[in-house]
């Protein structure tokens, strides 16, 4: 990275939470604060798939993108955003209900 240009946006994109994200903080912080602390943003899914519930993507630069379907209620979007950010950042969580399936692509989680 010695040859890379550093800009405010690039530095912000690599920012991580100051402390490990605890389950208590993950599920109790106001969502707007949690997204700011983890450099994440919620994006509406471009196409509604019948069984699509959401995905979190972390690219080499830029914020974590939490892509959620518009059809979800505000409560569902809040819960899924928290879960997906926490999973991506390695926050320990209780086992998932059998009705919720989580998969990781391109790396171990």
Backbone bond lengths (Angstrom), bond angles and torsions (degrees), N, CA, C in turn:
res aa  C-N    CA-C-N  psi(-1)  N-CA   C-N-CA  omega(-1)  CA-C   N-CA-C  phi
1 X - - - 1.445 - - 1.511 110.96 -
2 X 1.308 119.07 0.42 1.455 122.14 -178.91 1.517 111.58 -61.80
3 X 1.313 118.48 -31.63 1.453 121.82 -178.84 1.520 113.19 -89.73
4 X 1.312 118.31 -5.70 1.459 120.95 -176.67 1.519 110.38 -77.70
5 X 1.323 115.46 143.92 1.457 120.29 172.68 1.518 108.24 -77.93
6 X 1.285 116.24 136.18 1.451 119.91 178.02 1.518 108.98 -104.87
7 X 1.299 114.98 131.38 1.466 120.14 175.92 1.510 107.37 -131.51
8 X 1.322 116.63 166.23 1.458 120.81 178.84 1.519 111.66 -56.62
9 X 1.324 117.32 -42.16 1.462 120.42 -179.34 1.522 110.25 -65.47
10 X 1.327 117.08 -39.91 1.464 119.53 -179.31 1.521 110.73 -67.01
11 X 1.301 117.24 -41.45 1.462 119.85 179.36 1.522 110.68 -65.85
12 X 1.305 116.54 -41.42 1.456 120.35 179.44 1.523 110.26 -62.55
13 X 1.327 116.71 -36.71 1.456 121.00 -178.46 1.516 111.57 -65.32
14 X 1.317 117.58 -27.68 1.451 119.94 -179.04 1.523 112.00 -95.72
15 X 1.324 116.98 1.32 1.455 119.90 -179.85 1.519 110.03 -64.87
16 X 1.298 116.19 142.71 1.458 122.42 177.22 1.518 107.80 -124.09
17 X 1.316 117.82 161.62 1.457 118.63 176.79 1.523 110.59 -54.90
18 X 1.343 117.03 141.68 1.456 121.31 -178.26 1.527 110.89 -59.42
19 X 1.314 117.10 -38.76 1.457 122.58 177.96 1.524 107.47 -121.73
20 X 1.335 117.21 161.19 1.463 117.62 175.41 1.527 110.19 -55.92
21 X 1.295 116.26 142.48 1.463 121.48 -179.12 1.526 108.46 -78.10
22 X 1.314 116.54 111.06 1.463 120.79 -179.19 1.525 109.99 -83.10
23 X 1.329 117.44 156.19 1.461 119.08 175.84 1.532 112.08 -57.54
24 X 1.331 117.29 -37.88 1.467 120.42 179.61 1.524 110.63 -60.99
25 X 1.325 116.90 -46.14 1.476 120.31 179.63 1.530 110.70 -68.12
26 X 1.319 116.55 -40.83 1.460 121.34 -179.18 1.523 111.47 -56.41
27 X 1.317 116.67 -42.90 1.461 119.77 -174.13 1.526 114.88 -100.38
28 X 1.351 118.48 -0.62 1.462 119.05 179.48 1.526 114.08 -116.19
29 X 1.307 117.96 -22.98 1.474 120.35 -178.57 1.525 110.13 -67.35
30 X 1.319 117.58 145.16 1.462 118.28 171.14 1.538 108.46 -55.05
31 X 1.323 116.55 138.65 1.462 120.12 -174.18 1.522 111.91 -56.54
32 X 1.327 117.96 -39.90 1.469 119.83 -179.21 1.533 110.85 -61.79
33 X 1.338 117.92 -38.80 1.470 121.23 177.44 1.522 110.79 -67.78
34 X 1.322 116.85 -43.33 1.453 121.07 179.98 1.529 110.80 -60.19
35 X 1.324 116.49 -44.59 1.464 120.19 179.33 1.529 110.79 -63.42
36 X 1.330 117.29 -41.10 1.466 120.25 178.74 1.530 111.20 -65.81
37 X 1.326 117.27 -42.67 1.467 121.57 -178.92 1.526 112.76 -64.71
38 X 1.313 116.61 -32.07 1.462 120.78 -176.16 1.521 112.65 -102.23
39 X 1.323 116.89 5.03 1.461 122.03 -178.16 1.525 110.41 53.62
40 X 1.335 114.86 55.79 1.457 121.51 -179.26 1.522 109.57 -124.76
41 X 1.320 114.81 156.20 1.456 120.53 176.86 1.525 108.92 -140.89
42 X 1.333 115.82 149.73 1.458 120.87 177.27 1.514 108.59 -97.92
43 X 1.323 115.27 132.13 1.463 122.51 179.79 1.521 107.86 -124.52
44 X 1.331 116.81 137.43 1.457 120.69 175.60 1.521 109.64 -71.46
45 X 1.320 116.16 135.89 1.463 120.77 177.75 1.527 108.83 -62.16
46 X 1.338 117.69 135.42 1.460 120.29 -177.72 1.526 113.25 -67.75
47 X 1.313 117.67 -28.48 1.453 122.26 179.80 1.512 107.85 -134.03
48 X 1.301 115.60 139.34 1.464 119.07 179.06 1.524 109.10 -88.93
49 X 1.317 115.33 117.30 1.456 121.78 174.99 1.518 107.23 -100.24
50 X 1.315 116.61 142.10 1.458 121.05 -173.65 1.530 113.36 -54.59
51 X 1.322 118.36 -42.59 1.454 120.87 -174.91 1.534 113.36 -110.38
52 X 1.301 118.58 10.12 1.465 122.36 -179.66 1.522 109.37 -77.92
53 X 1.345 116.62 127.05 1.460 121.02 -179.56 1.518 113.09 -113.30
54 X 1.331 118.20 -16.11 1.454 119.79 177.33 1.508 112.13 144.53
55 X 1.340 114.41 162.71 1.457 122.00 178.81 1.526 108.13 -152.94
56 X 1.324 115.91 147.80 1.466 121.34 173.57 1.513 107.50 -115.71
57 X 1.312 116.44 131.56 1.457 122.54 -177.65 1.515 109.63 -122.27
58 X 1.325 115.42 134.89 1.470 119.79 174.78 1.518 106.64 -124.28
59 X 1.316 115.56 114.52 1.450 120.55 177.80 1.525 108.49 -95.74
60 X 1.323 116.39 176.88 1.463 119.74 -177.42 1.532 112.33 -64.33
61 X 1.306 117.30 -26.79 1.466 121.35 177.70 1.521 108.55 -140.03
62 X 1.294 116.12 149.44 1.453 121.13 178.61 1.513 111.61 101.79
63 X 1.304 115.40 173.32 1.466 119.92 -177.43 1.526 111.90 -73.28
64 X 1.318 115.28 162.88 1.459 120.85 168.87 1.523 105.91 -65.94
65 X 1.313 116.67 130.72 1.461 121.18 178.79 1.521 108.79 -104.61
66 X 1.319 115.47 118.43 1.459 121.99 176.73 1.523 106.08 -102.58
67 X 1.327 116.02 108.49 1.465 121.41 -175.77 1.525 107.83 -100.10
68 X 1.333 115.47 119.85 1.459 121.80 -176.45 1.528 110.12 -129.25
69 X 1.339 117.41 146.33 1.462 119.69 177.03 1.527 111.21 -70.50
70 X 1.310 115.48 143.79 1.467 121.03 179.85 1.521 112.19 -64.63
71 X 1.334 116.68 -25.58 1.469 121.04 -175.23 1.528 113.27 -68.52
72 X 1.328 118.11 -15.58 1.459 120.51 -179.10 1.521 111.01 -70.51
73 X 1.319 115.21 148.48 1.465 119.94 175.13 1.532 108.76 -71.17
74 X 1.314 116.47 166.45 1.466 120.65 178.86 1.531 110.25 -59.46
75 X 1.316 117.82 -38.88 1.466 121.36 179.66 1.532 111.23 -66.79
76 X 1.335 116.84 -42.36 1.467 120.03 178.03 1.521 110.81 -63.23
77 X 1.333 117.08 -43.05 1.464 120.86 179.98 1.527 110.74 -63.61
78 X 1.322 117.03 -41.41 1.460 121.60 178.71 1.530 110.08 -61.42
79 X 1.320 116.35 -49.50 1.464 121.25 -178.17 1.524 111.31 -63.53
80 X 1.326 117.91 -46.66 1.461 121.26 -178.56 1.526 110.80 -65.65
81 X 1.331 117.88 -39.77 1.467 120.41 179.37 1.532 109.92 -61.55
82 X 1.319 117.14 -45.63 1.463 121.36 179.40 1.530 110.89 -62.33
83 X 1.321 116.25 -47.16 1.455 120.66 -179.27 1.530 111.07 -61.11
84 X 1.341 116.82 -47.68 1.463 120.03 -176.28 1.529 112.16 -66.34
85 X 1.318 117.53 -40.96 1.470 120.45 177.28 1.529 109.58 -64.65
86 X 1.315 116.84 -45.53 1.460 120.28 179.88 1.517 112.32 -61.32
87 X 1.302 116.37 -42.52 1.479 120.20 179.88 1.522 110.26 -65.00
88 X 1.323 116.60 -43.87 1.463 120.49 -179.31 1.529 111.31 -63.13
89 X 1.326 117.06 -35.49 1.459 121.01 -178.22 1.529 113.10 -90.38
90 X 1.324 117.10 1.47 1.458 120.54 175.61 1.516 115.20 79.82
91 X 1.312 117.89 23.20 1.458 121.14 177.37 1.527 109.18 -70.37
92 X 1.331 118.03 127.57 1.468 118.69 179.52 1.523 110.55 -66.80
93 X 1.322 115.77 135.39 1.464 121.35 179.67 1.518 109.32 -136.19
94 X 1.310 115.71 159.32 1.459 120.44 176.01 1.523 109.39 -62.50
95 X 1.322 117.49 160.79 1.470 118.70 175.55 1.523 110.57 -56.83
96 X 1.314 114.50 147.72 1.466 120.65 -179.20 1.523 111.45 -75.03
97 X 1.329 116.39 150.84 1.466 118.16 171.16 1.533 109.10 -61.68
98 X 1.325 117.10 151.67 1.469 121.35 -178.68 1.525 111.87 -59.02
99 X 1.327 117.46 -26.55 1.461 120.96 -177.52 1.532 112.56 -76.83
100 X 1.331 118.34 -11.73 1.458 122.00 -178.80 1.520 109.44 -109.91
101 X 1.315 115.37 120.96 1.460 120.76 -179.60 1.518 108.68 -107.91
102 X 1.310 116.41 134.19 1.472 121.27 177.79 1.508 108.60 -125.37
103 X 1.333 115.81 134.65 1.461 122.08 178.44 1.504 108.77 -128.11
104 X 1.318 115.98 149.06 1.462 122.48 175.23 1.511 108.19 -115.43
105 X 1.315 116.42 135.86 1.452 122.20 178.52 1.518 109.10 -121.62
106 X 1.314 117.31 135.08 1.446 120.91 174.52 1.514 115.39 79.39
107 X 1.289 118.36 14.41 1.458 120.43 178.07 1.503 110.78 167.87
108 X 1.289 114.95 166.44 1.459 119.88 -178.56 1.516 110.44 -89.40
109 X 1.296 115.84 140.41 1.464 122.31 173.09 1.494 109.32 -129.66
